[in-house]
């Protein structure tokens, strides 16, 4: 019950509770991102991405999830576009690309 005492009925922090450290200052966040970018060379990043594709195609849901966050628009955007800009060839394009990647990397469809 002591956990709930830090918040009021509307879920807001009650007086006296700081609510935690919060988000990093923007300048510090930029510094961390720049440091990360400097630590990973482009050829290493390409290898990481290729590995993720292979793992996703072999059934690794975490790899699929990671790739989808970078490659696909959010569901809300997809829903908004369905009626206006639906491309009937999308499934065919995705299937073709998947088959090409599988051939290049020697993965059989089983």
C-alpha positions in Angstrom: 0.0 0.0 0.0 3.0 2.3 0.5 3.7 2.2 -3.2 0.3 3.8 -3.9 0.9 6.6 -1.4 3.2 8.3 -3.8 0.4 9.0 -6.3 -3.1 10.5 -6.0 -6.4 9.2 -7.3 -5.6 10.5 -10.8 -2.2 8.8 -10.9 -0.2 12.1 -10.4 2.7 12.3 -7.9 1.5 13.7 -4.6 3.2 16.6 -2.9 6.6 15.6 -1.5 7.3 12.9 -4.2 9.8 14.0 -6.9 8.8 11.4 -9.4 12.3 10.1 -10.2 15.2 11.6 -12.1 13.2 12.0 -15.3 14.6 12.2 -18.8 18.2 13.1 -19.6 18.8 16.7 -20.6 18.8 17.1 -24.3 22.5 18.1 -24.5 23.5 15.0 -22.5 21.3 12.7 -24.6 23.0 14.1 -27.8 26.4 13.4 -26.2 25.5 9.8 -25.5 24.1 9.3 -29.1 27.2 10.9 -30.6 29.4 8.7 -28.6 27.5 5.6 -29.6 27.6 6.6 -33.3 31.4 7.1 -33.0 31.8 3.7 -31.4 30.1 1.7 -34.3 31.6 1.8 -37.8 29.3 1.7 -40.8 30.5 -1.7 -41.9 29.9 -3.1 -38.4 26.4 -1.6 -38.4 25.7 -3.3 -41.8 26.9 -6.6 -40.3 24.6 -6.1 -37.3 21.7 -5.4 -39.5 22.4 -8.4 -41.8 22.6 -10.6 -38.7 19.3 -9.3 -37.5 17.7 -10.1 -40.9 19.0 -13.6 -40.8 17.8 -14.2 -37.3 14.4 -12.8 -38.1 14.1 -15.0 -41.1 15.0 -18.0 -38.9 12.1 -17.2 -36.5 13.7 -15.0 -33.9 10.9 -12.7 -32.7 13.2 -10.3 -31.0 15.1 -9.7 -34.3 11.8 -9.2 -36.1 10.6 -6.8 -33.5 13.9 -4.8 -33.7 13.8 -4.6 -37.5 10.1 -3.7 -37.6 10.7 -0.7 -35.3 13.2 0.7 -37.9 11.6 -0.5 -41.1 7.9 -0.2 -40.7 5.7 2.7 -39.8 3.7 2.6 -36.6 0.3 0.8 -36.7 -1.5 4.1 -36.4 0.1 5.4 -39.5 -0.7 2.2 -41.4 -4.3 2.4 -40.4 -4.6 6.0 -41.5 -3.1 5.1 -44.9 -5.1 1.9 -45.6 -8.0 3.6 -47.3 -6.1 6.4 -48.9 -2.8 5.0 -50.2 -3.1 1.2 -50.1 -0.7 -0.4 -52.6 -2.1 -3.8 -53.7 1.4 -4.8 -54.7 2.9 -4.4 -51.2 2.6 -8.0 -50.2 4.1 -9.2 -53.5 7.0 -6.8 -53.1 7.7 -7.9 -49.5 7.5 -11.6 -50.5 9.8 -11.0 -53.4 12.4 -9.2 -51.2 12.2 -11.9 -48.6 12.8 -14.6 -51.2 15.8 -12.7 -52.6 17.3 -12.3 -49.1 16.8 -16.0 -48.4 18.5 -17.0 -51.6 21.4 -14.6 -51.0 21.9 -16.0 -47.5 21.2 -19.6 -48.4 18.1 -20.1 -46.2 15.6 -22.6 -47.4 11.8 -22.2 -47.0 10.6 -25.0 -44.8 
